Amino acid sequence: MACRLFSNVLDFFYLPIKYFFCKFSDPRILDKWVVSLKNIAHASDFSKTKNRIIVVPHCVRALDCPASSTILGIQCRDCGKCIVSQLKQDAKKYGYDLYITTGSSAITNILKNKPADGMLGIACDYEINKGMCALNGKKL
């Protein structure tokens, strides 16, 4: 409960604080802080999850990636041209399903088709923060 309250407070004040960071500092610092604080706040809840997925952005793929796109994201062919093949192996080893997304709408489709109670997202801090805001308060 405290975790949700903390996340809601961070989300509520995010834009006014970001304004000041844009004026007087680097806004990427704010995103890094917010993501770190939310990760700390959600760590206990995440540790209790059993059915987890990993979501990575399509930008981690090789430029000449032969994978095709579906409603559930990019379908890796394990060609070995990028790190995604290794990520898939590691995800499977630890009991995660791996999804390569082209945007936030893909995450919605994934969660409709593959219910999960925990999600590990890999992306830049800005995108992770956007995703955390979008999923705040929702049951995965």
C-alpha positions, 0 to 999 in steps of 0.5 A, a space after each residue: 500500500 505504501 508503495 502505491 502511495 509513494 508511486 502516486 506521489 512521484 507521478 503527481 509531482 513528476 511534471 512540475 519537478 521535470 520543468 525545474 530540471 529542464 531549466 536548471 539541470 539535466 532532466 535525465 537525472 530526474 528520470 534516473 532518480 525516479 526509476 531508482 526510487 520506484 524500483 526500491 519501493 516496488 522491490 518487495 512486491 516484485 520479489 513475491 511474484 512468480 509469473 514474470 516477463 522481461 520486456 526489452 525495446 526493439 532498439 537493442 536489436 541489430 540493425 539488420 535484424 531478420 525478425 518479424 513483428 507481431 501483435 506480441 512484439 518482435 519475434 527473435 529468430 536467434 540469428 546471433 547478430 545481437 544480444 537478444 539471443 543471449 537475453 532469451 537464453 538467460 530469461 528462460 534459464 531464470 523462468 522469465 518470458 522475454 518480449 521485444 517491444 516496438 512501443 507501449 501498445 505492444 506491452 498492453 497486447 502482451 499482458 492481454 495474451 500472457 498474464 504476468 504478476 511481475 515485469 522486468 523492463 529494460 530500457 532507458 530511464 525515460 522510457 522505463 519511467 513512462 512505462 511505470 507511470 502507465 502501469 501504476 496501480 494496474 494489476 499485471 
